[in-house]
Amino acid sequence: MNILNLESYYTHIKLVGLIAIVISAVAWSTDLTGLVYVCPYCRVQRSVIGILGLLLVSPFIHHWVGKYIALVVGFFGATVGANQHFMGWKKISAGTFEFKDNLLIDPFILSGFSLTGIIGLTFLAVTFREMN
């Protein structure tokens, strides 16, 4: 799989969806086991990643309604992710920004990755066409 070729993602769209579901499940497990602090922004983003993954593995993604649901859910998740990420930029501008001691749970870094992933998953869902 050539990661720089968009057709590779279309060809392996179910694999991409499964990876998104696994990422969502792992993120939720860290929340539910208390390894990370309770964060409503993070919960929305991890849920949206899972929902988009479910849409990508389902045959529903071929229908315009599935694409529309992906667009609405993805836009909501991206908005939440952008808001959380912007709060970090706001702290940078104020001179009060600090990374968490554990970078693996830093909200600024995680929201940036989440925002990137949600937009990518939404793009795949909306532009996916069955290839012959």
Order of alpha helices (4+ residues) and beta strands (2+ residues): alpha-alpha-alpha-alpha-alpha
